[in-house]
Every structure is written in structure tokens, then in C-alpha cells.
Amino acid sequence: MAAKKLQAQVEFSWSEEQQRSFEHARTFARQQLRYAGAGLTDADWRARWRTCAGFGVQGLNIPSVYGGLGADTRTAMRVLEGLGQGCDDNGLLMALGAQVWSVHPPLVAFGTTEQRNTWLPALADGTQVAAFALTEPESGSDVFHLRTRAYPERGGFRLEGTKSFITNAPLADLFLLFAATEASAGYFGLTAFLVRRVVAGVEVGAPLTKMGLETSPMAEVRLNGAWVGPEAVLGEVGGGGAVLLHTLEWERGCLLAPALGTMERLLQSTVGYTRARKQFGRPIIEFEGVSRLLAEMRLRVEVSRLLAYQFAWLKDQQQPAGAQASMVKLYVSESLRRCSELAVHLHGASGYMRELEFERMWRDAMASSLYSGTTEMQHNLIAESLLRPVVRSEEAGG
């Protein structure tokens, strides 16, 4: 009966404060976070980063005792949706999400008091930038068989290995990275480390040039005998698997929150254009072929919202939501790709021009089905969840 009562409490309305936060975020993004081009200097990029921190973006999910806002998940997601609707700089939104959802939650959940006090205030106020360093050249989605090794040495660990395609790496001050402390132990052989950029033996490669998300800096990170003390371990030695699963659930469920607003903006722009554009003496929105595609965009926006809001609600109820996170990641990423494609298509030749945002939106969207686990990987994870025992709602609570 307990599960039934819990399910009945799902709320689809927003409080006045949540709605006000959404509107403030949208206005802030429109006024201060418009796309500034791919040629930002490091100083310019950090200035925009600090601007976001001044608004409170990086502090959304950091407890107030550590300088953050301590917002619940639904409020944080609503704010990020507002940012996505107002901000057309998808690279910046990606960079923010890579820290907010991939570094903050594990630090809050597994960090020692010293680790939290050292890093969370500086991450919240934008003076420090963090990166989540998991991917390796050969491991891909096989995250429990990493090649990066952590060898016990002098009371700490010596790190050897390479991390590839690491978002924020060129400007990061802190890396949350995973290494095998026992190569043959799989899940139980991983350990999470908080590694400062200034540690000797940490080398960051040249920034990578990408098809899209140009303002989201990315590089390779090489660990050449980098030594860290025991205070760098996040959680426990051999407990990195639990840290990783915790992190990936948050990342997959929330990283694409701004995309909810992005898709809404694309839909509104496209509806406005098809109302104004005339062919054969009438607006093209009146043609069935056009209206059907607009209906598809609307449906994808609404279903994406419902999946994302459900995940946020589950996390606020402190419920496990691994399968839901994969469903959010899969559906929202594919919908972002499709809505971006349709926006280009329905704007015709204008949509293909660089003067408008649509071709850039499409290029940016292509990466969404690759990062944080590919679409194919999310299908596998969702299918695997069906193989696990299911607790029926009428059986829950005895």
C-alpha cells in the first residue's frame, strides 16, 4: 500500500517559486548567455562561467551549508529548462551539466567533510571548474574494465593511464576520475579519485575540435605517474563502482534538462515561421505534411518533459531510478536530434544558413545520443531492468 500512496502523490504543477525561478532563468539566459561564437578565449569562457555561478547555476544541487542553493531536483530541472529555452549556447549548457550532474552529486554523497569543504564552495561560486574523467580510448561503455591503474605507493596511489574526450578538461581545476586498484575485480576493483590539475604527472592535451558543441571545451587527460595521497580517494578504495553508478544515474537523468527548453524554443520558432511563410496563397502550417511534423515535435517535447519530471520526482522521493534515467537519456537525446532536424527542414533553405541558429542546433544535437552512454547502450540498460525482479505495488509495504 505504501507504494500505491507514493505513486498517487506525483505532482505535475509548479509552485509559484518554481515557476518564477524558471522565468528568471529564461530571462537571464536570453540577456546574458547568447551564443558568442566558437572563438572564446579562456578568459572569456571563465567570465561566462562565473556569470552563470553568480546567477546560481553551479550551486543548484549543492547544499546551502557549502555555498549552494540546495534546490530539490524538480526545481533544479525546471531552472535548467528555463536556461535551455533562453540560451542558444548548447556548448556552455553541456559544460555546466558535466560539472553540476557528474561531479557535484558524488561529492555530496561520498565526500568527506574535508573534501566537501575544499571543493563544493569553490565549484558553486565558479572560481573552480571540475571535469568527470571516465571515458578511455578502448573501454567505451565497458566502464568496469578500465585500463587506467592506481598502484599503491608511499601511502597513496600512483596513477597511470589515459582518459579521452573529457568535457571541461582544458580549463578544469579538478578531475573526478576512476582507476582500477584491482585490475581483475571488475566492479569491486574500481576506485574514484579527486585529482587536482596541478598534480605532477597530470597532463591535459590540446583542445579537441568537434562537429558541434564548440563552446564545450574537451581534451584528453594523461596520467603519467601522477601521485595522490589517500585524501584524494572519493568514498572507499574499491568502492568506485558504487560512486560511478550513483553518478551515471544523476548524469543520465538530468544532463539533458536544458534540452527541454531548447526543444520548446525550436518548436515555437518553427510554428511562427510556418504561420508566416506562404505557398500557393496560404500559410504552410495549413498543409498536412507540415502540420504532421509540427505535431511530432510537440509530442516529443511533451513526452520528454514527462519522463524528465518523473525522474526528478523519484529522486526527490529518494527512490532508485536507474532505468528511468536511461529512458530519459534515450528519449530526450533522440527527440533533441529529431526536433533539431525538423526545425532545419521546416525552415527550408533558411534553416540551412549559418545566419540562423538551426543548423548549429542540429550539429550540437548529434552528440546527445553519444555522450553518457550511447542510445544503443541505453536500450540495453532498459532491457536489463526488465530482467530484474519486480516488486508489485500491492505487495510493497507488506
Contacts in CASP RR format, 6 or more apart in sequence:
PFRMAT RR
TARGET T0000
AUTHOR 0000-0000-0000
METHOD contacts of the structure
MODEL  1
MAAKKLQAQVEFSWSEEQQRSFEHARTFARQQLRYAGAGLTDADWRARWR
TCAGFGVQGLNIPSVYGGLGADTRTAMRVLEGLGQGCDDNGLLMALGAQV
WSVHPPLVAFGTTEQRNTWLPALADGTQVAAFALTEPESGSDVFHLRTRA
YPERGGFRLEGTKSFITNAPLADLFLLFAATEASAGYFGLTAFLVRRVVA
GVEVGAPLTKMGLETSPMAEVRLNGAWVGPEAVLGEVGGGGAVLLHTLEW
ERGCLLAPALGTMERLLQSTVGYTRARKQFGRPIIEFEGVSRLLAEMRLR
VEVSRLLAYQFAWLKDQQQPAGAQASMVKLYVSESLRRCSELAVHLHGAS
GYMRELEFERMWRDAMASSLYSGTTEMQHNLIAESLLRPVVRSEEAGG
1 394 0 8 1.000
1 396 0 8 1.000
1 397 0 8 1.000
1 398 0 8 1.000
2 396 0 8 1.000
2 397 0 8 1.000
3 391 0 8 1.000
3 393 0 8 1.000
3 396 0 8 1.000
3 397 0 8 1.000
4 393 0 8 1.000
4 394 0 8 1.000
4 396 0 8 1.000
6 317 0 8 1.000
6 319 0 8 1.000
7 393 0 8 1.000
10 310 0 8 1.000
10 313 0 8 1.000
11 313 0 8 1.000
12 309 0 8 1.000
14 22 0 8 1.000
14 78 0 8 1.000
17 75 0 8 1.000
18 74 0 8 1.000
18 75 0 8 1.000
18 78 0 8 1.000
19 78 0 8 1.000
21 75 0 8 1.000
21 78 0 8 1.000
21 79 0 8 1.000
22 78 0 8 1.000
22 79 0 8 1.000
22 81 0 8 1.000
22 82 0 8 1.000
23 82 0 8 1.000
25 55 0 8 1.000
25 79 0 8 1.000
25 80 0 8 1.000
25 81 0 8 1.000
25 82 0 8 1.000
25 83 0 8 1.000
25 86 0 8 1.000
26 82 0 8 1.000
26 83 0 8 1.000
26 84 0 8 1.000
26 85 0 8 1.000
26 86 0 8 1.000
27 86 0 8 1.000
28 55 0 8 1.000
28 83 0 8 1.000
29 82 0 8 1.000
29 83 0 8 1.000
29 84 0 8 1.000
29 85 0 8 1.000
29 86 0 8 1.000
29 87 0 8 1.000
30 86 0 8 1.000
30 87 0 8 1.000
32 51 0 8 1.000
33 48 0 8 1.000
33 51 0 8 1.000
33 52 0 8 1.000
33 83 0 8 1.000
33 86 0 8 1.000
33 87 0 8 1.000
33 89 0 8 1.000
33 92 0 8 1.000
34 87 0 8 1.000
34 88 0 8 1.000
34 89 0 8 1.000
35 88 0 8 1.000
35 89 0 8 1.000
35 215 0 8 1.000
35 357 0 8 1.000
35 360 0 8 1.000
36 44 0 8 1.000
36 48 0 8 1.000
36 89 0 8 1.000
36 215 0 8 1.000
37 214 0 8 1.000
37 215 0 8 1.000
38 214 0 8 1.000
38 215 0 8 1.000
39 214 0 8 1.000
40 48 0 8 1.000
40 215 0 8 1.000
42 170 0 8 1.000
42 171 0 8 1.000
45 171 0 8 1.000
45 215 0 8 1.000
45 217 0 8 1.000
46 129 0 8 1.000
46 171 0 8 1.000
48 92 0 8 1.000
49 95 0 8 1.000
49 126 0 8 1.000
49 129 0 8 1.000
50 125 0 8 1.000
50 126 0 8 1.000
50 127 0 8 1.000
52 58 0 8 1.000
52 92 0 8 1.000
52 96 0 8 1.000
52 126 0 8 1.000
53 59 0 8 1.000
53 124 0 8 1.000
53 125 0 8 1.000
53 126 0 8 1.000
53 127 0 8 1.000
54 125 0 8 1.000
54 126 0 8 1.000
56 68 0 8 1.000
56 69 0 8 1.000
56 124 0 8 1.000
57 79 0 8 1.000
57 80 0 8 1.000
57 83 0 8 1.000
57 96 0 8 1.000
57 100 0 8 1.000
58 96 0 8 1.000
58 99 0 8 1.000
58 100 0 8 1.000
58 123 0 8 1.000
58 124 0 8 1.000
58 125 0 8 1.000
58 126 0 8 1.000
59 67 0 8 1.000
59 68 0 8 1.000
59 69 0 8 1.000
59 70 0 8 1.000
59 100 0 8 1.000
59 104 0 8 1.000
59 123 0 8 1.000
59 124 0 8 1.000
60 68 0 8 1.000
60 69 0 8 1.000
60 70 0 8 1.000
60 71 0 8 1.000
60 75 0 8 1.000
60 76 0 8 1.000
60 79 0 8 1.000
60 80 0 8 1.000
60 100 0 8 1.000
61 70 0 8 1.000
61 71 0 8 1.000
61 73 0 8 1.000
61 76 0 8 1.000
61 100 0 8 1.000
61 101 0 8 1.000
61 104 0 8 1.000
61 105 0 8 1.000
61 108 0 8 1.000
62 68 0 8 1.000
62 69 0 8 1.000
62 70 0 8 1.000
62 104 0 8 1.000
62 108 0 8 1.000
62 120 0 8 1.000
62 123 0 8 1.000
62 124 0 8 1.000
63 70 0 8 1.000
63 108 0 8 1.000
63 120 0 8 1.000
64 70 0 8 1.000
66 116 0 8 1.000
66 117 0 8 1.000
66 120 0 8 1.000
66 121 0 8 1.000
66 124 0 8 1.000
67 120 0 8 1.000
67 121 0 8 1.000
67 124 0 8 1.000
67 125 0 8 1.000
68 120 0 8 1.000
68 121 0 8 1.000
68 124 0 8 1.000
71 79 0 8 1.000
72 316 0 8 1.000
73 254 0 8 1.000
73 311 0 8 1.000
73 312 0 8 1.000
73 313 0 8 1.000
73 315 0 8 1.000
73 316 0 8 1.000
74 309 0 8 1.000
74 312 0 8 1.000
74 313 0 8 1.000
74 316 0 8 1.000
76 254 0 8 1.000
76 257 0 8 1.000
76 312 0 8 1.000
77 254 0 8 1.000
77 257 0 8 1.000
77 260 0 8 1.000
77 308 0 8 1.000
77 309 0 8 1.000
77 312 0 8 1.000
80 93 0 8 1.000
80 254 0 8 1.000
80 257 0 8 1.000
80 258 0 8 1.000
81 257 0 8 1.000
81 258 0 8 1.000
81 260 0 8 1.000
81 261 0 8 1.000
81 264 0 8 1.000
81 305 0 8 1.000
82 258 0 8 1.000
82 261 0 8 1.000
83 93 0 8 1.000
83 258 0 8 1.000
83 261 0 8 1.000
84 93 0 8 1.000
84 258 0 8 1.000
84 259 0 8 1.000
84 260 0 8 1.000
84 261 0 8 1.000
84 262 0 8 1.000
84 265 0 8 1.000
85 261 0 8 1.000
85 262 0 8 1.000
85 264 0 8 1.000
85 265 0 8 1.000
86 261 0 8 1.000
86 265 0 8 1.000
87 93 0 8 1.000
87 258 0 8 1.000
88 265 0 8 1.000
88 357 0 8 1.000
88 361 0 8 1.000
89 215 0 8 1.000
90 213 0 8 1.000
90 215 0 8 1.000
90 216 0 8 1.000
90 258 0 8 1.000
90 262 0 8 1.000
90 361 0 8 1.000
90 364 0 8 1.000
90 365 0 8 1.000
91 212 0 8 1.000
91 213 0 8 1.000
91 214 0 8 1.000
91 215 0 8 1.000
91 216 0 8 1.000
91 364 0 8 1.000
92 215 0 8 1.000
92 216 0 8 1.000
93 258 0 8 1.000
94 167 0 8 1.000
94 213 0 8 1.000
94 216 0 8 1.000
94 255 0 8 1.000
94 367 0 8 1.000
95 167 0 8 1.000
95 168 0 8 1.000
95 215 0 8 1.000
95 216 0 8 1.000
95 217 0 8 1.000
97 254 0 8 1.000
97 255 0 8 1.000
98 131 0 8 1.000
98 132 0 8 1.000
98 167 0 8 1.000
98 168 0 8 1.000
98 216 0 8 1.000
98 255 0 8 1.000
99 123 0 8 1.000
99 129 0 8 1.000
99 130 0 8 1.000
99 131 0 8 1.000
99 132 0 8 1.000
99 168 0 8 1.000
100 254 0 8 1.000
101 250 0 8 1.000
101 251 0 8 1.000
101 253 0 8 1.000
101 254 0 8 1.000
101 255 0 8 1.000
102 132 0 8 1.000
102 176 0 8 1.000
102 247 0 8 1.000
102 250 0 8 1.000
102 251 0 8 1.000
102 255 0 8 1.000
103 123 0 8 1.000
103 130 0 8 1.000
103 131 0 8 1.000
103 132 0 8 1.000
103 174 0 8 1.000
103 176 0 8 1.000
104 120 0 8 1.000
104 123 0 8 1.000
105 246 0 8 1.000
105 247 0 8 1.000
105 250 0 8 1.000
106 176 0 8 1.000
106 192 0 8 1.000
106 234 0 8 1.000
106 243 0 8 1.000
106 246 0 8 1.000
106 247 0 8 1.000
107 115 0 8 1.000
107 116 0 8 1.000
107 119 0 8 1.000
107 120 0 8 1.000
107 123 0 8 1.000
107 176 0 8 1.000
107 194 0 8 1.000
107 234 0 8 1.000
108 116 0 8 1.000
108 120 0 8 1.000
109 243 0 8 1.000
109 246 0 8 1.000
110 192 0 8 1.000
110 234 0 8 1.000
110 235 0 8 1.000
110 242 0 8 1.000
110 243 0 8 1.000
110 246 0 8 1.000
111 234 0 8 1.000
111 235 0 8 1.000
112 231 0 8 1.000
112 235 0 8 1.000
114 231 0 8 1.000
115 194 0 8 1.000
115 231 0 8 1.000
115 234 0 8 1.000
119 128 0 8 1.000
119 130 0 8 1.000
119 174 0 8 1.000
119 194 0 8 1.000
122 128 0 8 1.000
122 173 0 8 1.000
123 129 0 8 1.000
123 130 0 8 1.000
123 174 0 8 1.000
128 173 0 8 1.000
128 174 0 8 1.000
129 168 0 8 1.000
129 171 0 8 1.000
129 172 0 8 1.000
129 173 0 8 1.000
129 174 0 8 1.000
130 168 0 8 1.000
130 172 0 8 1.000
130 173 0 8 1.000
130 174 0 8 1.000
130 175 0 8 1.000
130 176 0 8 1.000
131 166 0 8 1.000
131 167 0 8 1.000
131 168 0 8 1.000
131 169 0 8 1.000
131 172 0 8 1.000
131 174 0 8 1.000
131 175 0 8 1.000
131 176 0 8 1.000
131 221 0 8 1.000
132 166 0 8 1.000
132 167 0 8 1.000
132 176 0 8 1.000
132 247 0 8 1.000
132 251 0 8 1.000
133 163 0 8 1.000
133 166 0 8 1.000
133 169 0 8 1.000
133 175 0 8 1.000
133 176 0 8 1.000
133 177 0 8 1.000
133 178 0 8 1.000
133 221 0 8 1.000
134 143 0 8 1.000
134 163 0 8 1.000
134 177 0 8 1.000
134 178 0 8 1.000
134 244 0 8 1.000
135 163 0 8 1.000
135 164 0 8 1.000
135 165 0 8 1.000
135 166 0 8 1.000
136 146 0 8 1.000
136 147 0 8 1.000
136 148 0 8 1.000
136 161 0 8 1.000
136 162 0 8 1.000
136 163 0 8 1.000
136 164 0 8 1.000
137 147 0 8 1.000
137 162 0 8 1.000
137 164 0 8 1.000
138 147 0 8 1.000
139 145 0 8 1.000
139 146 0 8 1.000
139 147 0 8 1.000
141 373 0 8 1.000
141 374 0 8 1.000
141 377 0 8 1.000
143 178 0 8 1.000
143 244 0 8 1.000
144 186 0 8 1.000
144 187 0 8 1.000
144 190 0 8 1.000
144 241 0 8 1.000
145 180 0 8 1.000
145 186 0 8 1.000
146 178 0 8 1.000
146 179 0 8 1.000
146 180 0 8 1.000
146 190 0 8 1.000
147 161 0 8 1.000
147 162 0 8 1.000
147 180 0 8 1.000
148 159 0 8 1.000
148 160 0 8 1.000
148 161 0 8 1.000
148 162 0 8 1.000
148 163 0 8 1.000
148 177 0 8 1.000
148 178 0 8 1.000
148 179 0 8 1.000
148 180 0 8 1.000
148 223 0 8 1.000
149 159 0 8 1.000
149 160 0 8 1.000
149 161 0 8 1.000
149 179 0 8 1.000
149 180 0 8 1.000
149 181 0 8 1.000
149 183 0 8 1.000
150 157 0 8 1.000
150 158 0 8 1.000
150 159 0 8 1.000
150 179 0 8 1.000
150 180 0 8 1.000
150 181 0 8 1.000
150 191 0 8 1.000
150 193 0 8 1.000
151 157 0 8 1.000
151 158 0 8 1.000
151 159 0 8 1.000
151 160 0 8 1.000
152 181 0 8 1.000
153 227 0 8 1.000
154 227 0 8 1.000
155 229 0 8 1.000
155 230 0 8 1.000
156 227 0 8 1.000
156 228 0 8 1.000
156 229 0 8 1.000
156 230 0 8 1.000
156 232 0 8 1.000
157 179 0 8 1.000
157 181 0 8 1.000
157 191 0 8 1.000
157 193 0 8 1.000
157 227 0 8 1.000
157 228 0 8 1.000
157 229 0 8 1.000
157 232 0 8 1.000
157 233 0 8 1.000
158 225 0 8 1.000
158 226 0 8 1.000
158 227 0 8 1.000
159 177 0 8 1.000
159 179 0 8 1.000
159 193 0 8 1.000
159 195 0 8 1.000
159 223 0 8 1.000
159 225 0 8 1.000
159 226 0 8 1.000
159 227 0 8 1.000
159 228 0 8 1.000
160 223 0 8 1.000
160 224 0 8 1.000
160 225 0 8 1.000
161 179 0 8 1.000
161 222 0 8 1.000
161 223 0 8 1.000
161 224 0 8 1.000
162 220 0 8 1.000
162 221 0 8 1.000
162 222 0 8 1.000
162 223 0 8 1.000
163 169 0 8 1.000
163 175 0 8 1.000
163 177 0 8 1.000
163 220 0 8 1.000
163 221 0 8 1.000
163 222 0 8 1.000
163 223 0 8 1.000
164 220 0 8 1.000
165 208 0 8 1.000
165 218 0 8 1.000
165 220 0 8 1.000
166 172 0 8 1.000
166 175 0 8 1.000
166 218 0 8 1.000
166 219 0 8 1.000
166 220 0 8 1.000
166 221 0 8 1.000
167 216 0 8 1.000
167 217 0 8 1.000
167 218 0 8 1.000
167 371 0 8 1.000
168 216 0 8 1.000
168 217 0 8 1.000
168 218 0 8 1.000
169 175 0 8 1.000
169 204 0 8 1.000
169 205 0 8 1.000
169 217 0 8 1.000
169 218 0 8 1.000
169 219 0 8 1.000
169 220 0 8 1.000
169 221 0 8 1.000
170 204 0 8 1.000
170 205 0 8 1.000
170 207 0 8 1.000
170 217 0 8 1.000
170 218 0 8 1.000
170 219 0 8 1.000
171 217 0 8 1.000
172 197 0 8 1.000
172 204 0 8 1.000
173 196 0 8 1.000
173 197 0 8 1.000
174 194 0 8 1.000
174 195 0 8 1.000
174 196 0 8 1.000
174 197 0 8 1.000
175 193 0 8 1.000
175 194 0 8 1.000
175 195 0 8 1.000
175 196 0 8 1.000
175 197 0 8 1.000
175 202 0 8 1.000
175 221 0 8 1.000
176 192 0 8 1.000
176 193 0 8 1.000
176 194 0 8 1.000
176 195 0 8 1.000
176 234 0 8 1.000
176 247 0 8 1.000
177 192 0 8 1.000
177 193 0 8 1.000
177 195 0 8 1.000
177 221 0 8 1.000
177 223 0 8 1.000
178 190 0 8 1.000
178 191 0 8 1.000
178 192 0 8 1.000
178 193 0 8 1.000
178 240 0 8 1.000
178 241 0 8 1.000
178 243 0 8 1.000
178 244 0 8 1.000
179 190 0 8 1.000
179 191 0 8 1.000
179 193 0 8 1.000
179 223 0 8 1.000
180 186 0 8 1.000
180 189 0 8 1.000
180 190 0 8 1.000
180 191 0 8 1.000
181 189 0 8 1.000
181 190 0 8 1.000
181 191 0 8 1.000
181 237 0 8 1.000
181 238 0 8 1.000
182 188 0 8 1.000
182 189 0 8 1.000
182 238 0 8 1.000
183 189 0 8 1.000
185 238 0 8 1.000
187 241 0 8 1.000
188 238 0 8 1.000
188 239 0 8 1.000
188 241 0 8 1.000
189 238 0 8 1.000
189 239 0 8 1.000
189 240 0 8 1.000
189 241 0 8 1.000
190 238 0 8 1.000
190 239 0 8 1.000
190 240 0 8 1.000
190 241 0 8 1.000
190 244 0 8 1.000
191 233 0 8 1.000
191 236 0 8 1.000
191 237 0 8 1.000
191 238 0 8 1.000
191 239 0 8 1.000
191 240 0 8 1.000
192 233 0 8 1.000
192 234 0 8 1.000
192 235 0 8 1.000
192 239 0 8 1.000
192 240 0 8 1.000
192 241 0 8 1.000
192 243 0 8 1.000
192 244 0 8 1.000
193 228 0 8 1.000
193 232 0 8 1.000
193 233 0 8 1.000
193 234 0 8 1.000
194 232 0 8 1.000
194 233 0 8 1.000
194 234 0 8 1.000
195 202 0 8 1.000
195 223 0 8 1.000
195 226 0 8 1.000
195 228 0 8 1.000
195 232 0 8 1.000
196 202 0 8 1.000
197 204 0 8 1.000
199 226 0 8 1.000
199 227 0 8 1.000
199 228 0 8 1.000
200 226 0 8 1.000
200 227 0 8 1.000
201 222 0 8 1.000
201 223 0 8 1.000
201 224 0 8 1.000
201 225 0 8 1.000
201 226 0 8 1.000
202 221 0 8 1.000
202 222 0 8 1.000
202 223 0 8 1.000
202 226 0 8 1.000
203 221 0 8 1.000
203 222 0 8 1.000
203 223 0 8 1.000
203 224 0 8 1.000
204 219 0 8 1.000
204 220 0 8 1.000
204 221 0 8 1.000
204 222 0 8 1.000
205 219 0 8 1.000
205 220 0 8 1.000
205 221 0 8 1.000
205 222 0 8 1.000
206 219 0 8 1.000
207 217 0 8 1.000
207 218 0 8 1.000
207 219 0 8 1.000
208 218 0 8 1.000
208 219 0 8 1.000
208 220 0 8 1.000
210 216 0 8 1.000
210 218 0 8 1.000
210 367 0 8 1.000
211 363 0 8 1.000
211 366 0 8 1.000
211 367 0 8 1.000
212 360 0 8 1.000
212 363 0 8 1.000
212 364 0 8 1.000
212 366 0 8 1.000
212 367 0 8 1.000
213 364 0 8 1.000
213 367 0 8 1.000
234 240 0 8 1.000
234 243 0 8 1.000
235 243 0 8 1.000
248 325 0 8 1.000
248 372 0 8 1.000
249 320 0 8 1.000
249 321 0 8 1.000
249 322 0 8 1.000
249 325 0 8 1.000
250 315 0 8 1.000
250 325 0 8 1.000
251 325 0 8 1.000
251 372 0 8 1.000
252 322 0 8 1.000
252 325 0 8 1.000
252 326 0 8 1.000
252 328 0 8 1.000
252 329 0 8 1.000
252 372 0 8 1.000
252 373 0 8 1.000
252 378 0 8 1.000
253 308 0 8 1.000
253 311 0 8 1.000
253 321 0 8 1.000
253 324 0 8 1.000
253 325 0 8 1.000
253 328 0 8 1.000
253 329 0 8 1.000
254 308 0 8 1.000
254 311 0 8 1.000
254 312 0 8 1.000
255 329 0 8 1.000
255 371 0 8 1.000
255 372 0 8 1.000
256 308 0 8 1.000
256 328 0 8 1.000
256 329 0 8 1.000
256 332 0 8 1.000
256 333 0 8 1.000
256 336 0 8 1.000
256 368 0 8 1.000
257 308 0 8 1.000
259 304 0 8 1.000
259 332 0 8 1.000
259 333 0 8 1.000
259 335 0 8 1.000
259 336 0 8 1.000
259 368 0 8 1.000
260 301 0 8 1.000
260 304 0 8 1.000
260 305 0 8 1.000
260 308 0 8 1.000
260 332 0 8 1.000
262 336 0 8 1.000
262 361 0 8 1.000
263 297 0 8 1.000
263 300 0 8 1.000
263 301 0 8 1.000
263 304 0 8 1.000
263 335 0 8 1.000
263 336 0 8 1.000
263 339 0 8 1.000
264 301 0 8 1.000
266 297 0 8 1.000
266 339 0 8 1.000
266 340 0 8 1.000
266 343 0 8 1.000
266 358 0 8 1.000
266 361 0 8 1.000
267 294 0 8 1.000
267 297 0 8 1.000
267 298 0 8 1.000
267 301 0 8 1.000
267 339 0 8 1.000
267 343 0 8 1.000
269 343 0 8 1.000
269 358 0 8 1.000
270 294 0 8 1.000
270 297 0 8 1.000
270 342 0 8 1.000
270 343 0 8 1.000
270 346 0 8 1.000
270 347 0 8 1.000
271 285 0 8 1.000
271 294 0 8 1.000
272 285 0 8 1.000
273 346 0 8 1.000
273 347 0 8 1.000
273 350 0 8 1.000
274 283 0 8 1.000
274 284 0 8 1.000
274 285 0 8 1.000
274 290 0 8 1.000
274 294 0 8 1.000
274 346 0 8 1.000
275 283 0 8 1.000
275 285 0 8 1.000
276 283 0 8 1.000
277 283 0 8 1.000
277 284 0 8 1.000
278 284 0 8 1.000
279 287 0 8 1.000
284 290 0 8 1.000
285 291 0 8 1.000
285 294 0 8 1.000
290 346 0 8 1.000
293 342 0 8 1.000
293 345 0 8 1.000
293 346 0 8 1.000
294 346 0 8 1.000
296 338 0 8 1.000
296 342 0 8 1.000
297 338 0 8 1.000
297 339 0 8 1.000
297 342 0 8 1.000
297 343 0 8 1.000
300 335 0 8 1.000
300 338 0 8 1.000
300 339 0 8 1.000
301 335 0 8 1.000
301 339 0 8 1.000
303 331 0 8 1.000
303 335 0 8 1.000
304 328 0 8 1.000
304 331 0 8 1.000
304 332 0 8 1.000
304 335 0 8 1.000
307 324 0 8 1.000
307 327 0 8 1.000
307 328 0 8 1.000
307 331 0 8 1.000
307 332 0 8 1.000
308 328 0 8 1.000
308 332 0 8 1.000
310 324 0 8 1.000
311 321 0 8 1.000
311 324 0 8 1.000
311 325 0 8 1.000
311 327 0 8 1.000
311 328 0 8 1.000
314 320 0 8 1.000
314 321 0 8 1.000
314 324 0 8 1.000
315 321 0 8 1.000
322 381 0 8 1.000
322 385 0 8 1.000
323 381 0 8 1.000
323 382 0 8 1.000
323 385 0 8 1.000
326 378 0 8 1.000
326 381 0 8 1.000
326 382 0 8 1.000
326 385 0 8 1.000
327 378 0 8 1.000
327 382 0 8 1.000
329 372 0 8 1.000
329 373 0 8 1.000
329 378 0 8 1.000
330 375 0 8 1.000
330 378 0 8 1.000
330 379 0 8 1.000
330 382 0 8 1.000
332 368 0 8 1.000
333 368 0 8 1.000
333 369 0 8 1.000
333 375 0 8 1.000
334 369 0 8 1.000
334 375 0 8 1.000
336 365 0 8 1.000
336 368 0 8 1.000
337 362 0 8 1.000
337 365 0 8 1.000
337 366 0 8 1.000
337 368 0 8 1.000
337 369 0 8 1.000
339 365 0 8 1.000
340 358 0 8 1.000
340 361 0 8 1.000
340 362 0 8 1.000
340 364 0 8 1.000
340 365 0 8 1.000
341 362 0 8 1.000
341 365 0 8 1.000
343 351 0 8 1.000
343 358 0 8 1.000
343 361 0 8 1.000
343 362 0 8 1.000
344 351 0 8 1.000
344 352 0 8 1.000
344 358 0 8 1.000
344 359 0 8 1.000
344 361 0 8 1.000
344 362 0 8 1.000
347 356 0 8 1.000
347 358 0 8 1.000
350 356 0 8 1.000
351 358 0 8 1.000
351 359 0 8 1.000
352 358 0 8 1.000
352 359 0 8 1.000
353 359 0 8 1.000
354 360 0 8 1.000
369 375 0 8 1.000
END
